[in-house]
């Protein structure tokens, strides 16, 4: 099976812009979670989607949003980018109610 | 809120030495997971522990879950250069309704000198 794919892999934006990141889970996986990874804060949970519904949400401002499509693909959007949004954004998929999270390679976002 | 602490933050060892990283949660966990992230890579699932006092082995790696289900450890025997990376523990977040919401420890960065 193909692994989790994320596009784009690298992105450079300027403050105030918005960005959309895409994640394609492993075939058959219906749960998709998003995490932000930074050197200072580590891995922090953003949100989880299951069957097109947001099932869990982390402590991030409303500028961070996401959605999931009927084919389980997910997107996350960050509006009004700030310098502090520079991070590696990781998507993980899993089978329903199983523990193992399969992470994608991530999207490296740099905000200038 | 729930916190998962990991120590040490860094560990430098000579190849062949043992390595241990410790994980402590502020709340009781239903399970704990361990992940490894190679430099420049993404986290890769290693194992899940569910039972109080559980011990699991994967070749040179030994994982333990504390009796109170609030702490865990990962021990690597006779490290190799391929063990280099960051090791994370993670537990289901308090109030989370599924496994998809994990609270990660800060990770232990392991460097192995040949």
Interface residues (C-beta under 8 A of the other chain):
Chain A: X31 X32 X33 X35 X42 X43 X44 X45 X48 X50 X55 X56 X58 X59 X90 X92 X94 X97 X98 X99 X100 X101 X102 X103 X104 X105 X106
Chain B: X1 X31 X33 X35 X41 X42 X43 X44 X45 X48 X88 X90 X93 X96 X97 X98 X99 X100 X101 X102 X103 X104 X105 X106 X107
